[in-house]
C-alpha cells in the first residue's frame, strides 16, 4: 500500500494554549481503524509554536502517532543580518518539512520564483524536505523539490475543491518529471472528500488548511484518507 501524507496547514492560527488543547484532543481518539502503518501526519503550526509541538510530540504522544513537524516558512538566506527571518539552521531541530510556494505567500508577500528556489536550496541543505506548492501544471518547480502539493487557488478556503480527476491529472503530469516523488492535493479538503483524492493512483496525500484546525475533523481526515 502506498504511503499517505496528511499535512495540517494551520496558517496564521492558534495560540500556544490552543495548540496544546488540539494536541490533547488528537490523542483522545481511537486510531485502531486508521491505517496508521501507511500514513504520516505532518503538522505545520505557526513559527512560534514549532518547539511547543516538538515538545508535545516528545512527551505527550501517548498514542505513538506517526507525527512529524513542518514549518510554514523558511528564510531564503543563511544565518546572518536578516531581521525577522528564521533560517533553515534554526528550523532543522524541530521541522522535518517546510511548506514553500503557497499561493498566499506568493500573493500577500510577493514571493517570486527566484526567492522560492533560494528557500528550497536552504531547506534541502539542512535536510528539511520542501513541500513545494504548485497552483497548476505551469508552475515552475525548482529541481531540488521532489515533494509537490497541488493547490489550485480557486479551491483554497472556498469550500469548492478541485475534482479528484483533475487533481489526478496534475499529479500524473508532475510525476512524469523524473525528480517528483510525491504529489499531494490541497484546497477545501474535508473528511467527506479526502478519500476521493487519496484513492487516485498518483496522489500521495492531502494538505488541509481550515479542516485541520479542529482536532476532530482532522482526525476524521486521517481515518478517511
Ligand atoms: P483549505 O486550505 O483547506 O482551507 O482550503 C488549504 C491550503 O491552503 O493549504
Boltz pocket constraint, residues with backbone or C-beta under 6 A from the ligand:
constraints:
  - pocket:
      binder: B
      contacts: [[A, 9], [A, 151], [A, 155], [A, 156], [A, 157], [A, 158], [A, 159], [A, 186], [A, 187], [A, 188], [A, 189], [A, 207], [A, 208], [A, 209], [A, 210], [A, 211]]
      max_distance: 6.0
